[in-house]
Amino acid sequence: MKYVSVIVDNNTNATDELYTYESEFSDIKVGNKVSIPFSQGNRILDGYIAAVSDERPEGVKRLKKVRTIDPEFSLSPEAMETAIWMHSRYMCRYIEAVRCFLPGNTPAKRKTKDPFEEIVYEASKPESLNDEQALAYKAISESLDKKNSDIFLLFGVTGSGKTEIYLQAMQKCLGSGRCGIILVPEISLTPQTVSRFVNRFGKEQIAILHSKLTPQQRAVQYARIQSGEVKIAIGVRSAIFAPFDNIGLIVMDEEHESSYKSDKSPKYDCLELATKRAMANSAVLLLGTATPAVADYYRSKNKIFKELTLKQRYNKVPLPRVSIVDMRSEIKAGNKSLFSGKLISEMEKCFEQGKQAILFLNRRGYSSFVSCRECGYVMKCPDCGISMTYHKESNAMECHYCGKRRSVPKQCPECGSKIIGRFGAGTEQLEEKAIELFPGKKIERLDLDTVKKKGSVDSILKRFASGKTDILIGTQLVAKGLDFANVGLVGIISADVSLNIPDYRSAERCFQLATQAAGRAGRGNEQGVVVIQTYTPDHPAIVFAAKQDYEAFYKQEIKIREIGAYPPFTDIFHIVLTDKDEEKVIRGAEELAFLMEKKLDDSYVILGPCKAPINKAGELYRYQIIIKSPAGKRRALSGVVNEVKRTGVNGCLVTVDINPYSLM
């Protein structure tokens, strides 16, 4: 008789524990999917084996028995170990962590649409590496040979040839009979990355994993991995759960991107999971970026990560020539347009040379908000309490948090004044103004409003790649990793948008976006041009981004982090309590803050409780507590918070995010 610990597929806090069962199946093992009788009614539920023992638990007289083992599906012991670790690390439910490794309940039908069919590719051979690339590859190659769990930070300027290093490192990995995972931050980058890997390795060896796949497509891709048919998985952050059992290499391209942090439970950090899986498989973890996350660069400086640097572009073409335009001076000179005189003249030169342009504005919609000029009223979402954005195409106000729409008021709801207008600009208005200025040019927009239809991202990027589009306008979707040789100019319309976000990472985010957007220019054989428009031209994030000087930015930013006790010097726990009854949430938040003060020593900093910046989402009121945990003391706090989540606080729902990318 075997005795097993089971994670029951029942997603409630009340059943979030390991249950012990007897098993008459002598071959039962960790990771098996089983059916079990559960609760007093003995209803049959699925479960997953977390541990197996030959010893009967002490003090237990009667145990229920495992009914069946699913012969078609099993998770690896490493997947189960990682899921249990996630439960402790991210304070999620056991079953939530297990589900991350599951393909879903849809059967894998091989006749489903091929996710590769729209990807154009042609065979390629390894390119010769320059001296910088060769040194980086040598270090990675040696680590792969020794099966060391090394973490490399490949810090290379935009266009320095990081992708070729990924390709050759993967070739080395496959040559040793092992598998690899390639992670990209956005679905929009997946086709470009897939094309490059298919060109080198053929589609027979590659699986694609991202949220745009149908359930059947996802099931097929999982089945191909589990059967050993494919050796490489490419996708966004969820691809880190690819069910390989012999991983040799994990690559995180654009490792600094916030999209690698999950904003839904489990609120996992993809870098932490990649590290966990790399260590379990004695694999190499390769982090590539031109703008490292400040915390990760700190780790490389402290020898936790091994730093590899690429300081020159692969083709030896100089980095773009960058100009900063002070938009305050433009307004004083009578120019209230979104386009400075400098940007217009540079765009005209760009088109005369037969080049294309990218215009980057990290704010979608037509206008940022609608406000009364007499009483100052700002139209806000009735559920979320944040400013609604005007969309001209739909002639409606929209909440970018919950999606709620409202008609545009003709007069102020507060004071009745008809002097109510739109302020700020988004990509929709930028597109309209560009059409007015450059009427003969083909212009397209790439943001969340234009890519809602399936395949629209690929179509827009294909037209731009083929030269059919002269100007590509977009949000951060156009700033991440796209590689088009004919882009002669990048215009950053309002570089300081992200500086106004209430977050300790706002300067870092501004620097990264500006640097990454600028990096889309001049990737061919000629130096590109970048125009940065800003109302804060002296801000260090803007100045250092214009100079492409990461080191200078880092030295200043890391001092601010240390003084303010922010990561990497601490861990931040963002605890949010929600309920339909606001008074109930307030009492719960006060009760929780008191409990934390009682249980934690003076080395922890407790901020709050207070209203969350988005105080109401839907029908739920939100209050928050922020706790700064000293380095090395995160586990103790996790234990306290886990206990709170299990027992509850005044009947409120409690969610926790560790080192979040947003405190909204």
Rosetta blueprint (number, residue, H / E / L):
1 M L
2 K E
3 Y E
4 V E
5 S E
6 V E
7 I E
8 V E
9 D L
10 N L
11 N L
12 T L
13 N H
14 A H
15 T H
16 D L
17 E L
18 L E
19 Y E
20 T E
21 Y E
22 E E
23 S E
24 E L
25 F L
26 S L
27 D L
28 I L
29 K L
30 V L
31 G L
32 N E
33 K E
34 V E
35 S E
36 I E
37 P E
38 F E
39 S L
40 Q L
41 G L
42 N L
43 R E
44 I E
45 L E
46 D E
47 G E
48 Y E
49 I E
50 A E
51 A E
52 V E
53 S E
54 D L
55 E L
56 R L
57 P L
58 E L
59 G L
60 V L
61 K L
62 R L
63 L L
64 K L
65 K E
66 V L
67 R L
68 T E
69 I E
70 D E
71 P E
72 E E
73 F E
74 S E
75 L L
76 S L
77 P H
78 E H
79 A H
80 M H
81 E H
82 T H
83 A H
84 I H
85 W H
86 M H
87 H H
88 S H
89 R H
90 Y L
91 M L
92 C L
93 R L
94 Y H
95 I H
96 E H
97 A H
98 V H
99 R H
100 C L
101 F L
102 L L
103 P L
104 G L
105 N L
106 T L
107 P L
108 A L
109 K L
110 R L
111 K L
112 T L
113 K L
114 D L
115 P L
116 F L
117 E L
118 E L
119 I L
120 V L
121 Y L
122 E L
123 A L
124 S L
125 K L
126 P L
127 E L
128 S L
129 L L
130 N L
131 D H
132 E H
133 Q H
134 A H
135 L H
136 A H
137 Y H
138 K H
139 A H
140 I H
141 S H
142 E H
143 S H
144 L H
145 D H
146 K H
147 K L
148 N L
149 S L
150 D L
151 I E
152 F E
153 L E
154 L E
155 F E
156 G E
157 V L
158 T L
159 G L
160 S L
161 G L
162 K H
163 T H
164 E H
165 I H
166 Y H
167 L H
168 Q H
169 A H
170 M H
171 Q H
172 K H
173 C H
174 L H
175 G H
176 S L
177 G L
178 R L
179 C E
180 G E
181 I E
182 I E
183 L E
184 V L
185 P L
186 E L
187 I H
188 S H
189 L H
190 T H
191 P H
192 Q H
193 T H
194 V H
195 S H
196 R H
197 F H
198 V H
199 N H
200 R H
201 F H
202 G L
203 K H
204 E H
205 Q H
206 I E
207 A E
208 I E
209 L E
210 H L
211 S L
212 K L
213 L L
214 T L
215 P H
216 Q H
217 Q H
218 R H
219 A H
220 V H
221 Q H
222 Y H
223 A H
224 R H
225 I H
226 Q H
227 S L
228 G L
229 E L
230 V L
231 K L
232 I E
233 A E
234 I E
235 G E
236 V L
237 R H
238 S H
239 A H
240 I H
241 F H
242 A L
243 P L
244 F L
245 D L
246 N L
247 I E
248 G E
249 L E
250 I E
251 V E
252 M E
253 D E
254 E L
255 E L
256 H L
257 E L
258 S H
259 S H
260 Y H
261 K E
262 S L
263 D L
264 K L
265 S L
266 P L
267 K L
268 Y L
269 D E
270 C H
271 L H
272 E H
273 L H
274 A H
275 T H
276 K H
277 R H
278 A H
279 M H
280 A H
281 N H
282 S L
283 A L
284 V E
285 L E
286 L E
287 L E
288 G E
289 T E
290 A L
291 T L
292 P L
293 A L
294 V H
295 A H
296 D H
297 Y H
298 Y H
299 R H
300 S H
301 K H
302 N L
303 K L
304 I L
305 F L
306 K E
307 E E
308 L E
309 T E
310 L E
311 K L
312 Q L
313 R L
314 Y L
315 N L
316 K L
317 V L
318 P L
319 L L
320 P L
321 R E
322 V E
323 S E
324 I E
325 V E
326 D E
327 M H
328 R H
329 S H
330 E H
331 I H
332 K H
333 A L
334 G L
335 N L
336 K L
337 S L
338 L L
339 F L
340 S L
341 G H
342 K H
343 L H
344 I H
345 S H
346 E H
347 M H
348 E H
349 K H
350 C H
351 F H
352 E H
353 Q L
354 G L
355 K L
356 Q E
357 A E
358 I E
359 L E
360 F E
361 L L
362 N L
363 R L
364 R L
365 G L
366 Y L
367 S E
368 S L
369 F E
370 V E
371 S E
372 C E
373 R L
374 E L
375 C L
376 G L
377 Y L
378 V E
379 M L
380 K E
381 C L
382 P L
383 D L
384 C L
385 G L
386 I L
387 S E
388 M L
389 T E
390 Y E
391 H E
392 K L
393 E L
394 S L
395 N L
396 A E
397 M E
398 E E
399 C L
400 H L
401 Y L
402 C L
403 G L
404 K L
405 R E
406 R E
407 S E
408 V L
409 P L
410 K L
411 Q L
412 C L
413 P L
414 E L
415 C L
416 G L
417 S L
418 K L
419 I L
420 I E
421 G E
422 R E
423 F E
424 G L
425 A L
426 G L
427 T H
428 E H
429 Q H
430 L H
431 E H
432 E H
433 K H
434 A H
435 I H
436 E H
437 L H
438 F L
439 P L
440 G L
441 K L
442 K L
443 I E
444 E E
445 R E
446 L E
447 D L
448 L L
449 D L
450 T L
451 V L
452 K L
453 K L
454 K L
455 G L
456 S H
457 V H
458 D H
459 S H
460 I H
461 L H
462 K H
463 R H
464 F H
465 A H
466 S L
467 G L
468 K L
469 T L
470 D L
471 I E
472 L E
473 I E
474 G E
475 T L
476 Q H
477 L H
478 V H
479 A L
480 K L
481 G L
482 L L
483 D L
484 F L
485 A L
486 N L
487 V E
488 G E
489 L E
490 V E
491 G E
492 I E
493 I L
494 S L
495 A L
496 D L
497 V H
498 S H
499 L H
500 N H
501 I L
502 P L
503 D L
504 Y L
505 R L
506 S H
507 A H
508 E H
509 R H
510 C H
511 F H
512 Q H
513 L H
514 A H
515 T H
516 Q H
517 A H
518 A H
519 G L
520 R L
521 A L
522 G L
523 R L
524 G L
525 N L
526 E L
527 Q L
528 G L
529 V E
530 V E
531 V E
532 I E
533 Q E
534 T E
535 Y L
536 T L
537 P L
538 D L
539 H L
540 P H
541 A H
542 I H
543 V H
544 F H
545 A H
546 A H
547 K L
548 Q L
549 D L
550 Y H
551 E H
552 A H
553 F H
554 Y H
555 K H
556 Q H
557 E H
558 I H
559 K H
560 I H
561 R H
562 E H
563 I H
564 G H
565 A L
566 Y L
567 P L
568 P L
569 F L
570 T E
571 D E
572 I E
573 F E
574 H E
575 I E
576 V E
577 L E
578 T E
579 D E
580 K L
581 D L
582 E H
583 E H
584 K H
585 V H
586 I H
587 R H
588 G H
589 A H
590 E H
591 E H
592 L H
593 A H
594 F H
595 L H
596 M H
597 E H
598 K H
599 K H
600 L L
601 D L
602 D L
603 S L
604 Y L
605 V E
606 I E
607 L E
608 G E
609 P E
610 C E
611 K E
612 A E
613 P E
614 I E
615 N E
616 K E
617 A E
618 G L
619 E L
620 L E
621 Y E
622 R E
623 Y E
624 Q E
625 I E
626 I E
627 I E
628 K E
629 S E
630 P E
631 A L
632 G L
633 K L
634 R H
635 R H
636 A H
637 L H
638 S H
639 G H
640 V H
641 V H
642 N H
643 E H
644 V H
645 K H
646 R H
647 T H
648 G L
649 V E
650 N L
651 G L
652 C E
653 L E
654 V E
655 T E
656 V E
657 D E
658 I E
659 N L
660 P L
661 Y L
662 S L
663 L L
664 M L
